[in-house]
Amino acid sequence: MLKRTKLFNPNGGDSFQEQALLGGNPSGIANLNNSRYSWVSPLYRQMVGNFWVPEKVDLTGDKVSIKELTEDEDEATKNTLSFLIFLDNYQTANLPSVSGYITNPNVRNLLTVHAFQEVIHSAAYQYVLEALYPTMQRDEIYNRWKTNNALMERNKSIASIGEAFASEASEYNFHKVLAANFALEGIYFYQGFNFFDQLAHRNRLVQTDKEIDYIRNDELTHMGLFVNIMKEAKTPKAIIEEVVEDAVNNEIAWCKSVYGNRILGISEASSEEYVKYIANDRLGRMGIAPMFQGVKNPYAHIEQSKKSGGKRENFFESGAVTEYDTAGSVDGWDDL
């Protein structure tokens, strides 16, 4: 099933069969007006329409409010930024590896846009670091994974799946790396996002949280992209459940280490319930039954407050993310 996409394919064609996601034989011309998959063109327009730059947000106020953080909040800010920086840099390098085996030109273009947006996210976190911390502290935050065992283990658990596929492009490794991207875009980012939401709810790092809102809006479309890719590739349910379960366990351990019961508005119990709630939702987007019973969003009040307070940019309230039909892949996710 897996074969690398040719850079030049004069014998390729543009029929629907030749445009298959995997194992196709395309000419290489990306024609959004003649796409095999109906979800591609609307998703492309949505992703490109979300274009933004970090400097759009003035972080001057955060230089003041960061001084109001407790010692635990400041340490959690550094750890959270360090992890999010790793995730986006990893994705920038990982996505081309996946794209190399996608034979549909239009889907490959979506992955290229996705990778570009991860570069923007990395620049946004750098912009935040430059605003909040002096140079010596910034360098330590970038390199914190080298001395922080919790960060090192988190990074290893994520990167190992991508490394396995890069080393051996087997069908199993391919489906697992798809599921890992699904978990990364839909689960791993969100506890970090919630941390900044909690601070902004108390008028701390409010502008940084606006940067997070822009990033989160992109991640929702990235999640929708991998939901559709996995459905077309028929990624086995067992692999998805295995990867999601590992992601949940990793997130619970991470949150206990980084946030624990030390951050106002966050507890070990709420962190665990939130990640299980998110995991159930993500599985539902793939048509898979919930993995955890009796859980709900413990931070729904924060989301409602953000909406009613008008702190989000207009595209969060426009419903634009749900305007295209992706078999329910992103419908309603702006509530997360």
HUQUIQUI-V81946 format. One record per residue. N is the residue number from 1. PSI is psi in radians with two decimals (999 if undefined). OMEGA is omega in whole degrees, -180 to 180 (999 if undefined). Layout:
n psi omega
N PSI OMEGA
N PSI OMEGA
This chain:
n psi omega
1 -0.67 -175
2 2.25 170
3 2.53 -178
4 2.51 177
5 2.36 180
6 2.49 175
7 -0.57 179
8 2.14 -174
9 1.36 -177
10 -0.31 180
11 0.05 180
12 2.97 -180
13 -3.01 -176
14 0.32 175
15 2.86 -180
16 -0.66 179
17 -0.72 -179
18 -0.32 178
19 0.27 -178
20 2.59 180
21 -0.77 180
22 2.47 176
23 0.30 179
24 3.14 -180
25 1.12 -174
26 2.77 175
27 -0.39 -178
28 -0.12 179
29 2.14 178
30 1.88 -177
31 1.76 -177
32 -0.33 180
33 -0.07 179
34 1.06 -175
35 2.43 178
36 -0.55 -174
37 2.12 -174
38 -0.38 -177
39 -0.22 -172
40 -0.93 -174
41 -0.83 178
42 -0.66 -180
43 -0.68 176
44 -0.83 -180
45 -0.68 180
46 -0.79 -178
47 -0.80 180
48 -0.62 179
49 -0.32 180
50 0.11 -174
51 2.39 179
52 2.92 175
53 2.54 -176
54 -0.62 -176
55 -0.09 176
56 -0.47 -178
57 2.21 177
58 2.06 -176
59 0.22 -176
60 -0.77 -178
61 -0.53 -179
62 -0.41 177
63 -0.40 177
64 -0.85 -173
65 -0.35 178
66 -0.44 178
67 -0.24 180
68 -0.06 179
69 2.56 172
70 2.95 178
71 -0.71 179
72 -0.69 179
73 -0.70 179
74 -0.75 179
75 -0.71 178
76 -0.62 177
77 -0.79 -180
78 -0.79 -179
79 -0.70 -179
80 -0.80 178
81 -0.71 -180
82 -0.76 -179
83 -0.76 -180
84 -0.65 176
85 -0.76 178
86 -0.82 -177
87 -0.81 -177
88 -0.65 177
89 -0.69 176
90 -0.81 -178
91 -0.66 178
92 -0.69 180
93 -0.53 -174
94 -0.66 -173
95 -0.71 177
96 -0.54 177
97 -0.73 178
98 -0.79 -176
99 -0.49 -178
100 -0.32 -179
101 0.05 175
102 2.06 -174
103 -0.06 176
104 2.07 -175
105 -0.64 -179
106 -0.69 178
107 -0.67 176
108 -0.69 178
109 -0.68 177
110 -0.71 179
111 -0.55 176
112 -0.78 176
113 -0.74 177
114 -0.86 -179
115 -0.71 178
116 -0.73 180
117 -0.57 176
118 -0.59 175
119 -0.75 177
120 -0.72 179
121 -0.76 178
122 -0.72 178
123 -0.60 179
124 -0.77 179
125 -0.64 176
126 -0.74 178
127 -0.73 178
128 -0.81 -180
129 -0.73 -179
130 -0.55 -180
131 -0.59 -170
132 -0.51 -171
133 2.56 176
134 2.91 -172
135 -0.83 -176
136 -0.67 178
137 -0.60 179
138 -0.78 -180
139 -0.69 180
140 -0.65 180
141 -0.75 177
142 -0.69 -174
143 0.22 -175
144 -0.54 -179
145 -0.38 -179
146 -0.42 -177
147 -0.26 -178
148 1.92 -176
149 -0.65 180
150 -0.74 178
151 -0.75 180
152 -0.80 -179
153 -0.68 178
154 -0.83 -178
155 -0.72 179
156 -0.76 -176
157 -0.58 -180
158 -0.88 -174
159 -0.49 -176
160 -0.59 -180
161 -0.76 177
162 -0.67 179
163 -0.68 180
164 -0.72 179
165 -0.69 179
166 -0.55 -180
167 -0.61 -179
168 1.84 -176
169 1.04 177
170 2.87 178
171 -0.74 -180
172 -0.84 -179
173 -0.58 178
174 -0.86 180
175 -0.60 180
176 -0.65 179
177 -0.56 173
178 -0.82 180
179 -0.61 179
180 -0.69 176
181 -0.70 175
182 -0.80 -180
183 -0.68 -180
184 -0.87 -177
185 -0.43 -175
186 -0.26 -176
187 -0.92 -170
188 -0.59 -177
189 -0.45 -158
190 -0.47 174
191 -0.65 176
192 -0.73 177
193 -0.77 -179
194 -0.64 179
195 -0.81 180
196 -0.56 174
197 -0.73 -179
198 -0.76 179
199 -0.79 -179
200 -0.55 178
201 -0.44 178
202 0.41 176
203 0.65 174
204 2.31 -179
205 0.76 -178
206 -0.71 -178
207 -0.63 174
208 -0.68 179
209 -0.50 175
210 -0.68 174
211 -0.74 179
212 -0.66 179
213 -0.73 177
214 -0.78 -180
215 -0.79 -179
216 -0.65 179
217 -0.69 176
218 -0.75 -176
219 -0.54 178
220 -0.71 178
221 -0.59 176
222 -0.68 178
223 -0.79 178
224 -0.64 179
225 -0.83 -177
226 -0.48 173
227 -0.81 -179
228 -0.72 179
229 -0.78 -179
230 -0.63 178
231 -0.75 179
232 -0.62 -179
233 -0.16 -178
234 0.88 176
235 2.22 -176
236 2.44 179
237 -0.70 -177
238 -0.67 179
239 -0.75 179
240 -0.82 -179
241 -0.67 179
242 -0.81 -178
243 -0.73 180
244 -0.74 179
245 -0.74 177
246 -0.72 179
247 -0.74 179
248 -0.82 180
249 -0.71 178
250 -0.75 -180
251 -0.73 180
252 -0.81 180
253 -0.72 -180
254 -0.82 -178
255 -0.63 177
256 -0.65 -179
257 -0.78 -172
258 -0.68 -176
259 -0.77 -180
260 -2.34 174
261 0.49 -172
262 -0.12 -177
263 2.19 -180
264 2.20 -180
265 -0.19 -179
266 2.35 175
267 2.91 176
268 -0.66 -179
269 -0.77 -179
270 -0.62 177
271 -0.78 -180
272 -0.76 -179
273 -0.67 -178
274 -0.79 -178
275 -0.60 177
276 -0.67 177
277 -0.81 179
278 -0.77 -179
279 -0.77 177
280 -0.76 -180
281 -0.77 -179
282 -0.76 177
283 -0.68 178
284 -0.57 178
285 -0.37 177
286 0.12 -179
287 0.42 -179
288 2.43 -178
289 2.66 179
290 2.51 179
291 -0.42 -175
292 2.38 -176
293 2.57 172
294 0.44 179
295 2.63 176
296 3.08 -179
297 1.90 -179
298 -0.15 -178
299 0.37 -179
300 -0.55 -179
301 -0.55 178
302 -0.78 179
303 -0.76 -180
304 -0.68 178
305 -0.71 179
306 -0.70 -179
307 -0.84 -177
308 -0.47 180
309 -0.10 178
310 0.41 -177
311 -0.32 -180
312 2.68 176
313 2.83 -172
314 -0.58 -175
315 -0.27 177
316 -0.45 -177
317 -0.12 -176
318 -0.29 -176
319 0.21 -174
320 -0.58 -177
321 -0.42 -176
322 0.25 -174
323 -0.23 -179
324 2.72 -175
325 1.86 178
326 0.76 180
327 0.68 177
328 0.32 -172
329 -0.55 -178
330 -0.02 -177
331 2.12 176
332 0.03 -175
333 -0.21 177
334 -0.10 175
335 0.01 -179
336 999 999
